[in-house]
Amino acid sequence: MGAIELIGVAASLSLLAGWRLYACVAAVGIAMRIGLLDLPDKIAALDVLANPWVIGTAVLGAVAELFADKVMWLDTLWDGVHTVIRPLGGALLALAVVDASDPAWQVAVFLLGGGAALLSHGAKAGARAAVNASPEPFSNIAVSTAEDVASFSGLWLVLTQPGAAIGVAMVMAVLVVVLLIVSWRILAALRRWRAPRI
């Protein structure tokens, strides 16, 4: 895997970790275990992800997240708890994939990976806050299912076609920015609508 592919995989995994961290860890661990993910030999930091206990724990977390994400307001609570966990996980995934030997690059990759995961997590949490303002539960299930499809499709594409990882990262970045803008506008409109008129 070349440098561009490694950067694309790291960026994609960081952005996807902001939505589905446990699924990312499980998918990378399984891909490594079955030999699907071909990383350079010098990356020993990711070997722990192929451990059956880590994979099992990540799968349990992914299943819990799959269900928690479908229930109105429980998804917001879940996102609140994961505001620290997802960016940290995204940063560690990026650092493990890139495995820069220079300490300055290690810090830069860690910060960029964490920032990407925090950005996508913020877009997800903002979109969920806007969706939770609707009185019916079906939009929440639809949005969560769309997130599931996008996350698992992105993971599959990144792990099976690393050359496409840069494209996945770019699409995810654009989608995240659009979600942030739309969520912000919807929440601002709701605030104005609910504000008492004097």
Secondary structure, 3 states (H helix, E strand, C coil): CCHHHHHHHHHHHHHHHHHHHHHHHHHHHHHHHCCCCCCCCCCCHHHHHHCHHHHHHHHHHHHHHHHHCCCCCHHHHHHHHHHHHHHHHHHHHHHHHHCCCCHHHHHHHHHHHHHHHHHHHHHHHHHHHHHHCCCCCHHHHHHHHHHHHHHHHHHHHHHHCHHHHHHHHHHHHHHHHHHHHHHHHHHHHHHHHHCCCC
